Amino acid sequence: MQDAHDLGVIVDARVPLVVLETHEETRAIDLLLRVARQRDKPLFQWTLTDGLRRADFGLQLADNSQHAEPEAVLSFLKERAEPGFYVLCDFHPWLSDEPKNVRLLKDIALRNSGGQITVILVSHRLQLPPELSRLGASFSMSLPGDDQIHTLIRDEAKLWAQGNGGRKVKTDNGTLQKLVANLKGLTQSEVRHLVRGAIIDDGAITESDLPEVNRAKFQLMDLEGVLSYEYDTEKFASVGGMDNLKAWLEARRQVFAGENNMPGIESPRGILLLGVQGGGKSLAAKAVAGLWQVPLLRLDMGALYNKFHGETERNLRESLALAEKMSPCVLWVDEIEKGVTGDSSDSGTSQRVLGTLLTWLAEKREPVFVVATGNDISRLPPELVRKGRFDELFFVDLPDKSTREDIFAIHLARRELDVAQFQLTALAAASEGFTGAEIEQAVVSGLYSGLAQNEVLNQSLLLAELAKTSPLSMVMAEKLALLRQWAEERNLVRA
């Protein structure tokens, strides 16, 4: 009802052109029919396949075919159309490179400033040409809220029951609440489609259905590579060390999930992980999503940039808007320094990207938890790393001896090797200065060496691989020292 009221305000203001962007054409026509009936006006609908015809129950035009072509229908609206609402569906291809059609539409708008004819352009995406922009208005249909989503789920459950001998769809309240949260940001038809997919295989809505619902939701909104859905999240059991980070996240898990609404406590906004390359920052980002059981989205700062002026900022705004629609979720901004630093040749694009990101971080209200990772701290702008932008800044250092033992155990067990057959203390001592990634690579190399010698990976093979490796901490010792000094000067929390 609110949509009918808001659209009615626009048409009552005698706006001659209305742009309605939606993928739900049927629902849009139903809404327009309601508005037209309330004002006792006829509603006509044009499509390229059917021409111009009455969308309500009035008399049809004598010959629809003569108005089938885009230019013909515009000429008819300009010269002979009766007062009413005229819906042009998917008209956007004939406005981009057709100056005559643009001029005809402008003539119609100028002649009908008194509200006799209202032209509504319905399309999945449409932007009026500059010549028409001040003559028209845009309208967006509202997306279903929690109560409406609950109703749509119940409707789909009833339909499934009717086709399956009256059996009821099985679920529990906790799973149902998570499903409702995950379906926010979708249209009514999209909600129905995803709910139907979750129910149809086994007649139940379970925790195992939620990841598939999230993947399908993202595919409906895909941004062609700028934002990607990470299918494989991790458990924190797969992350060696980082005890401070684990405790920090566990303390905030309930608030982020909406299970604790204590006054004065806001949902956590995000963290910035800075430190050694290969130290486990990316793994930690994946583990946050795994711990909180929410989708993980990765923002590719390299794909964000576009050679056309203004496109980069638009890509970022659309990516952030999509993250909000996917909420609750974790947004992983990998190597953030690549997107917010630039030089004189980028015409200030990086500064505009930084401004857009900082504004969104400060103003966002949806539960989108940002995990930003960075390697080169010298390129990070001061306004990004100051306290208040993120909830906390963590420094990811080289793993200590105990953590290295954990990392060896994790990677050996992952490859179905008997951890008890290895002396983890000796391996940890031999891998002083190694990152987690370098330890994993040593295990992989040891497996290849064992395969070449027809042996199963053992202690001696693994020690031999460690001896061959020059860790990054040796190759870039000076840079690592500067990194630690920078972290200490700013009192960064060690992850």
C-alpha positions in Angstrom: 0.0 0.0 0.0 2.9 2.4 0.7 4.2 1.9 -2.9 0.8 2.8 -4.3 0.7 6.0 -2.1 4.3 7.0 -3.1 3.7 6.5 -6.8 0.4 8.3 -6.5 2.1 11.3 -5.1 4.4 11.4 -8.2 1.6 11.1 -10.8 -0.6 13.6 -8.9 2.2 16.1 -9.2 1.7 15.8 -12.9 5.1 14.4 -13.7 4.8 13.3 -17.4 7.6 10.7 -17.4 8.2 8.1 -14.7 11.0 5.6 -14.7 10.4 2.4 -12.8 13.4 0.1 -12.6 12.5 -3.4 -11.6 12.9 -7.1 -12.5 9.3 -7.7 -11.4 7.4 -6.5 -14.4 4.1 -8.3 -13.4 4.2 -6.8 -9.9 4.9 -3.3 -11.4 1.9 -3.6 -13.7 -0.3 -4.7 -10.8 0.9 -1.6 -8.8 0.2 0.7 -11.8 -3.3 -0.8 -12.2 -4.1 0.0 -8.6 -2.9 3.6 -9.0 -4.8 4.0 -12.3 -8.1 2.6 -10.8 -7.8 4.9 -7.8 -7.8 7.9 -10.2 -10.4 6.4 -12.6 -8.0 6.4 -15.5 -7.3 3.7 -18.1 -3.9 1.9 -18.2 -2.3 0.9 -21.4 0.7 -1.4 -21.8 3.2 -1.5 -24.7 5.6 -4.3 -25.5 7.5 -4.9 -28.7 5.8 -8.3 -29.1 2.2 -7.3 -28.4 2.1 -3.6 -29.4 -0.2 -1.2 -27.4 -3.2 -2.7 -25.5 -5.4 -2.0 -22.5 -3.9 -3.5 -19.4 -7.2 -3.3 -17.5 -10.6 -4.5 -18.5 -11.5 -1.6 -20.9 -12.0 -1.8 -24.6 -8.9 -2.8 -26.6 -7.5 -0.7 -29.4 -8.9 -1.6 -32.8 -5.5 -2.5 -34.2 -2.6 -3.1 -31.9 -0.1 -3.9 -34.7 0.1 -0.4 -36.0 1.6 0.7 -32.7 4.0 -2.2 -32.4 7.2 -0.3 -33.4 8.8 2.1 -30.9 8.6 5.2 -33.1 5.0 4.4 -34.1 3.8 4.1 -30.5 5.5 7.4 -29.5 3.9 9.1 -32.5 0.5 7.8 -31.5 1.0 9.1 -27.9 2.1 12.5 -29.2 -0.8 13.0 -31.6 -3.9 10.9 -30.7 -3.7 9.2 -27.4 -6.6 9.6 -24.9 -5.8 10.7 -21.3 -4.5 7.9 -19.1 -1.4 6.0 -18.1 0.9 4.4 -20.7 3.4 1.8 -19.7 6.3 1.2 -22.1 8.1 -2.0 -21.1 11.8 -2.6 -21.9 11.9 0.6 -24.0 15.6 1.4 -23.0 17.2 0.1 -26.2 15.3 2.7 -28.2 16.5 5.7 -26.2 20.3 5.2 -26.3 21.0 5.8 -30.0 17.6 7.0 -31.3 17.5 10.8 -31.3 14.1 10.9 -32.9 12.6 8.7 -30.2 14.1 10.9 -27.5 12.7 14.0 -29.2 9.2 12.4 -29.5 9.2 11.5 -25.9 10.2 15.0 -25.0 7.4 16.4 -27.1 4.9 14.1 -25.3 6.3 15.3 -21.9 6.1 19.0 -22.9 2.6 18.7 -24.2 1.3 16.8 -21.2 2.6 18.9 -18.3 -1.0 19.2 -17.1 -1.1 15.4 -16.4 -3.4 14.3 -19.2 -0.9 11.5 -20.2 1.6 9.9 -17.9 4.3 7.7 -19.6 5.8 5.1 -17.3 9.0 3.4 -18.6 9.4 0.0 -16.9 12.7 -1.8 -17.3 15.4 -3.7 -15.3 17.7 -0.7 -15.8 17.1 2.6 -17.5 18.6 6.1 -17.3 16.8 8.9 -19.0 18.9 10.9 -21.6 20.0 14.3 -20.4 17.3 16.0 -22.5 14.6 14.2 -20.6 16.1 13.9 -17.1 14.4 17.1 -15.8 11.1 16.2 -17.2 10.8 12.9 -15.4 11.0 11.2 -12.0 12.3 7.8 -10.8 10.4 5.4 -8.6 11.5 2.1 -7.0 9.2 -0.5 -5.6 9.9 -1.4 -2.0 11.5 -4.7 -1.1 9.7 -7.1 1.3 10.5 -6.7 5.0 10.7 -9.4 7.7 6.9 -9.9 8.0 6.4 -10.1 4.2 9.3 -12.6 3.9 7.7 -14.7 6.6 4.4 -14.6 4.7 6.1 -15.6 1.4 7.9 -18.6 3.2 4.6 -19.7 4.6 2.9 -19.5 1.2 5.6 -21.6 -0.4 5.5 -24.1 2.4 1.7 -24.4 1.9 2.1 -24.9 -1.9 4.7 -27.7 -1.3 2.4 -29.3 1.2 -0.5 -29.3 -1.3 1.6 -31.1 -3.8 3.0 -33.6 -1.3 0.0 -35.2 0.4 -0.4 -32.5 3.0 3.0 -33.1 4.6 4.3 -30.1 6.5 7.7 -28.5 5.8 10.1 -29.1 8.6 12.2 -26.3 10.1 13.0 -24.7 13.4 12.7 -21.1 14.6 16.4 -20.4 14.7 17.0 -21.5 11.1 13.8 -19.7 10.0 15.1 -16.4 11.5 18.4 -16.8 9.7 16.7 -17.5 6.4 14.6 -14.4 6.7 17.7 -12.3 7.4 19.5 -13.8 4.4 16.6 -13.1 2.1 16.5 -9.4 2.8 17.3 -7.2 -0.2 15.5 -9.5 -2.7 12.3 -8.9 -4.6 9.2 -10.9 -3.8 9.6 -13.2 -6.8 13.3 -13.8 -5.9 12.4 -14.7 -2.3 9.8 -17.2 -3.6 12.3 -18.7 -6.0 15.0 -19.3 -3.4 12.6 -20.5 -0.7 11.1 -23.0 -3.2 14.7 -24.2 -4.0 15.4 -24.7 -0.3 12.2 -26.7 0.3 11.8 -28.8 -2.8 14.5 -31.4 -2.3 13.7 -32.7 1.1 10.6 -30.8 2.4 12.7 -29.1 5.1 14.5 -25.8 5.7 17.7 -26.6 7.6 21.1 -25.0 8.3 22.6 -26.8 5.4 20.2 -24.9 3.0 21.5 -21.5 4.1 24.9 -21.4 2.3 23.2 -22.4 -1.0 20.5 -19.7 -0.5 23.3 -17.2 0.0 25.2 -18.3 -3.1 22.0 -18.1 -5.2 21.2 -14.7 -3.7 24.6 -13.4 -4.7 24.3 -14.8 -8.2 21.1 -12.8 -8.7 23.0 -9.6 -7.9 26.4 -10.4 -9.4 28.6 -7.3 -10.2 30.7 -9.0 -12.9 33.9 -9.6 -11.0 34.2 -6.5 -8.8 32.7 -8.3 -5.8 33.0 -12.1 -5.5 31.4 -14.6 -3.3 33.9 -16.7 -1.5 32.5 -20.2 -1.3 35.1 -21.7 1.0 35.2 -20.2 4.4 37.5 -21.6 7.2 37.1 -22.6 10.8 39.4 -20.9 13.3 40.7 -24.3 14.2 42.5 -24.0 10.8 44.2 -20.8 11.9 47.3 -21.2 14.1 47.7 -18.6 16.8 45.9 -15.2 16.7 44.4 -15.8 20.1 43.7 -12.1 20.7 41.8 -11.9 17.5 39.8 -15.0 18.2 38.8 -13.8 21.7 37.9 -10.4 20.3 35.6 -11.9 17.7 34.0 -14.4 20.0 33.1 -11.6 22.4 31.2 -9.8 19.6 29.6 -12.8 17.9 26.3 -12.6 19.7 25.9 -8.8 19.1 26.6 -9.2 15.4 24.1 -12.1 15.1 21.5 -9.9 16.7 21.2 -12.2 19.7 22.0 -9.5 22.3 20.3 -6.1 21.9 21.8 -4.5 25.0 21.3 -0.7 24.9 24.4 1.3 24.1 26.1 -1.6 22.2 26.3 -1.2 18.4 27.0 -4.1 16.0 30.7 -4.4 15.3 31.8 -2.6 12.1 35.1 -4.1 11.2 38.8 -4.7 11.7 42.0 -3.8 9.9 44.6 -6.6 9.7 48.1 -5.3 9.0 51.3 -7.3 8.8 53.6 -9.7 7.2 52.7 -11.1 3.7 51.8 -14.7 4.1 51.2 -14.3 7.8 47.6 -15.6 7.7 45.5 -12.4 7.2 43.5 -13.8 4.3 42.9 -17.0 6.2 41.7 -15.0 9.2 39.3 -13.1 7.0 37.8 -16.4 5.8 37.7 -17.7 9.4 35.6 -14.7 10.6 32.8 -15.6 8.2 33.1 -19.3 9.2 33.0 -18.4 12.9 29.9 -16.2 12.6 28.3 -18.5 9.9 27.6 -15.7 7.4 28.5 -15.2 3.7 32.0 -14.0 2.8 32.3 -11.4 0.0 35.6 -10.3 -1.4 36.1 -6.9 -2.8 38.8 -6.9 -5.5 40.4 -3.5 -5.4 42.2 -4.1 -8.7 38.9 -4.9 -10.6 37.3 -1.8 -9.0 39.2 0.6 -11.2 37.8 1.5 -14.6 39.3 3.6 -17.4 36.1 5.6 -17.8 35.8 8.7 -15.6 33.4 8.1 -12.7 33.0 4.3 -13.3 35.4 3.4 -10.5 33.4 5.2 -7.8 30.2 3.8 -9.2 31.7 0.3 -9.0 32.5 0.9 -5.4 29.1 2.3 -4.5 27.3 -0.6 -6.2 29.6 -3.1 -4.5 29.0 -1.6 -1.0 25.2 -1.5 -1.8 25.3 -5.2 -2.7 27.2 -6.0 0.5 24.4 -4.3 2.4 21.8 -6.4 0.5 23.7 -9.5 1.4 23.9 -8.7 5.1 24.5 -10.1 7.5 27.9 -10.8 5.9 31.6 -10.3 6.1 33.1 -8.0 3.5 36.8 -8.8 2.9 38.7 -5.9 1.4 42.0 -7.6 0.4 45.2 -5.5 0.0 43.3 -2.3 0.7 46.3 -0.1 0.1 46.1 -0.8 -3.7 42.7 0.9 -3.9 43.1 3.9 -1.7 46.6 5.2 -2.8 47.5 6.6 -6.1 49.6 9.2 -7.9 49.1 12.3 -10.0 48.2 10.2 -13.1 44.9 8.8 -11.6 43.2 12.2 -11.6 42.2 12.0 -8.0 40.3 8.7 -8.4 42.0 7.0 -5.5 41.1 9.9 -3.2 37.5 9.8 -4.3 37.5 6.0 -3.7 39.0 6.6 -0.2 36.4 9.2 0.6 33.5 7.0 -0.5 34.8 4.1 1.5 35.3 6.2 4.7 31.9 7.8 4.4 30.3 4.3 4.1 32.2 2.9 7.0 31.0 5.8 9.2 27.4 5.7 8.1 26.5 2.1 7.3 23.7 0.6 9.4 23.4 -2.9 8.0 25.3 -5.7 9.7 28.3 -5.8 7.2 31.5 -6.6 9.1 34.5 -5.3 7.2 37.8 -7.2 7.3 40.4 -5.1 5.5 43.9 -6.6 5.0 47.1 -4.7 4.1 50.7 -5.6 3.5 52.4 -2.2 2.7 51.7 0.1 5.6 53.8 2.9 4.1 51.0 3.4 1.4 48.1 3.5 3.9 46.7 7.0 4.3 46.6 8.3 7.9 42.8 8.9 7.8 42.2 5.2 7.2 44.3 3.8 10.1 43.4 6.3 12.8 41.2 5.0 15.6 37.5 5.1 15.0 37.5 4.1 11.3 37.6 0.4 12.4 36.7 -1.1 15.7 40.2 -2.4 16.1 43.5 -2.6 14.2 45.4 -5.9 14.6 49.1 -6.5 13.8 49.8 -9.9 12.3 53.4 -10.8 13.1 55.5 -13.9 12.3 54.2 -16.9 14.3 56.0 -17.7 17.5 57.3 -21.2 18.3 54.1 -22.5 19.8 52.1 -21.1 17.0 54.4 -22.7 14.4 53.8 -26.1 16.1 50.1 -25.6 15.7 50.5 -24.6 12.1 52.5 -27.8 11.3 49.9 -29.9 13.1 47.1 -28.3 11.1 48.7 -28.8 7.7 49.9 -32.3 8.4 46.4 -33.4 9.6 44.8 -31.7 6.6 46.8 -34.0 4.4 45.8 -37.1 6.4 49.3 -37.6 7.9 49.8 -38.9 11.5 50.9 -35.9 13.4 52.1 -38.1 16.2 54.9 -39.4 13.9 56.4 -35.9 13.7 58.5 -34.0 16.3 56.6 -30.7 16.2 59.0 -29.0 18.6 62.0 -29.7 16.3 60.1 -28.6 13.3 59.1 -25.3 15.0 62.7 -24.7 15.9 63.9 -25.3 12.4 61.3 -22.9 11.0 62.3 -19.8 12.9 61.2 -16.8 11.0 58.8 -18.7 8.7 55.3 -17.4 7.9 52.3 -19.8 8.0 52.2 -19.8 4.2 55.9 -20.8 4.0 55.3 -23.6 6.5 52.5 -24.9 4.4 54.6 -24.7 1.3 57.4 -26.7 3.0 54.9 -29.5 3.8 53.7 -29.5 0.2 57.3 -29.6 -1.1 58.1 -32.4 1.3 55.2 -34.4 -0.1 56.5 -34.0 -3.6 60.0 -35.0 -2.5 58.6 -38.1 -0.8 56.6 -39.0 -3.9 59.8 -38.8 -6.0 61.6 -41.1 -3.6 58.7 -43.5 -3.1 58.5 -42.5 0.6 55.8 -41.1 2.8 56.5 -37.6 4.1 58.6 -37.9 7.3 60.5 -35.8 9.8 63.8 -35.9 7.8 62.2 -35.0 4.5 60.4 -32.1 6.1 63.5 -30.8 7.9 65.4 -31.0 4.6 62.7 -28.8 2.9 62.9 -26.3 5.7 66.7 -26.1 5.3 66.3 -25.3 1.6 63.9 -22.4 2.2 65.0 -18.8 2.8 62.0 -17.2 4.6 60.7 -13.8 3.7 61.8 -12.6 7.1 65.4 -13.1 6.0 65.0 -11.7 2.5 63.1 -8.6 3.7 64.5 -8.3 7.3 64.8 -4.5 7.2 61.2 -4.0 5.9 59.9 -6.4 8.6 61.8 -4.4 11.3 60.2 -1.2 10.1 56.8 -2.8 10.1 57.1 -3.9 13.7 58.4 -0.5 14.7 55.4 1.1 13.0 53.0 -1.2 14.8 54.6 -0.6 18.2 54.5 3.2 17.8 50.8 3.0 17.2 50.0 0.5 19.9 48.4 -2.0 17.5 47.0 -5.1 19.1 49.0 -8.2 18.2 46.6 -10.7 16.6 
